Amino acid sequence: MIPNISVVDFIKLQNPNVIDLRSVQNYNNHHIPNAKNIPFEKLISRPSDYLKKEETYYIYCGYGKKSISVCKILNNLGYHVININGGYESWILEQ
């Protein structure tokens, strides 16, 4: 099972490690504040370059579909990652 968090609960967190899986162009247009842009291809191919196994990361994409897949892969590799349900689009709706 993939750990998930709703946007409503995510907004309540203090200084979370946030990763935006979208393209650099989409990230540069708009993103969740303090999110780090790591396009999913880079993150999946070399997670140890970007993540520490002792940290928790909250991951999102545009609508939440890619981030679910990425979270499954990373959790299986021993990383603690949590999917933000609905991705960036859900975050926009809560603003």
C-alpha positions as CSV (number, residue, x, y, z in Angstrom):
1,M,0.0,0.0,0.0
2,I,1.3,3.4,-0.9
3,P,1.2,6.0,1.8
4,N,-1.0,9.0,0.8
5,I,-1.8,12.3,2.3
6,S,-4.7,14.7,1.3
7,V,-3.8,18.2,0.2
8,V,-5.8,19.5,3.2
9,D,-3.6,17.5,5.6
10,F,-0.4,18.3,3.6
11,I,-1.0,22.0,4.0
12,K,-0.9,21.7,7.8
13,L,2.6,20.2,7.8
14,Q,5.5,22.3,8.9
15,N,8.5,22.5,6.5
16,P,7.9,19.2,4.6
17,N,10.4,17.9,2.1
18,V,8.4,18.3,-1.1
19,I,9.3,17.0,-4.6
20,D,7.6,18.1,-7.8
21,L,7.9,15.3,-10.4
22,R,6.6,17.5,-13.3
23,S,8.7,18.9,-16.1
24,V,11.0,21.9,-15.5
25,Q,8.7,24.0,-17.6
26,N,5.6,23.2,-15.6
27,Y,7.5,23.7,-12.3
28,N,8.8,27.1,-13.5
29,N,5.2,28.1,-14.4
30,H,3.8,27.3,-10.9
31,H,4.5,24.9,-8.1
32,I,3.8,24.2,-4.4
33,P,5.9,26.6,-2.3
34,N,9.3,25.2,-1.3
35,A,9.0,22.2,-3.6
36,K,12.1,20.9,-5.2
37,N,11.8,20.0,-8.9
38,I,13.1,16.5,-9.7
39,P,11.4,15.2,-12.9
40,F,10.3,11.7,-12.4
41,E,12.7,10.2,-15.0
42,K,15.7,11.5,-13.0
43,L,14.3,10.5,-9.6
44,I,13.6,7.0,-10.7
45,S,16.8,6.4,-12.5
46,R,19.0,7.7,-9.6
47,P,17.1,8.1,-6.4
48,S,20.2,8.1,-4.2
49,D,21.4,11.3,-5.9
50,Y,18.3,13.1,-4.5
51,L,16.9,11.3,-1.5
52,K,18.1,10.1,1.9
53,K,16.5,6.9,3.3
54,E,16.2,8.5,6.8
55,E,14.1,11.4,5.5
56,T,10.4,11.6,4.6
57,Y,9.4,13.1,1.3
58,Y,6.1,14.3,-0.1
59,I,5.8,13.7,-3.8
60,Y,3.4,15.1,-6.3
61,C,2.9,15.4,-10.1
62,G,0.1,17.0,-12.1
63,Y,-2.8,14.9,-11.1
64,G,-1.4,12.2,-8.8
65,K,-1.1,9.3,-11.2
66,K,2.7,9.4,-11.8
67,S,3.4,10.2,-8.2
68,I,1.6,7.0,-7.1
69,S,3.8,4.9,-9.3
70,V,7.0,6.7,-8.3
71,C,6.1,6.3,-4.6
72,K,5.5,2.6,-5.1
73,I,9.0,2.2,-6.7
74,L,10.8,4.3,-4.1
75,N,9.1,2.7,-1.1
76,N,10.1,-0.7,-2.5
77,L,13.7,0.6,-2.6
78,G,13.5,1.6,1.1
79,Y,12.8,5.3,0.8
80,H,10.0,6.9,2.9
81,V,7.9,8.8,0.4
82,I,4.3,9.9,0.6
83,N,2.0,10.6,-2.3
84,I,0.1,13.9,-2.3
85,N,-3.4,12.8,-3.4
86,G,-4.6,14.6,-6.6
87,G,-1.2,16.2,-7.2
88,Y,-0.8,19.9,-8.1
89,E,-4.3,20.2,-9.4
90,S,-5.8,19.3,-6.0
91,W,-3.4,21.7,-4.4
92,I,-4.6,24.6,-6.7
93,L,-8.2,23.8,-5.8
94,E,-7.4,24.3,-2.0
95,Q,-5.8,27.7,-2.5
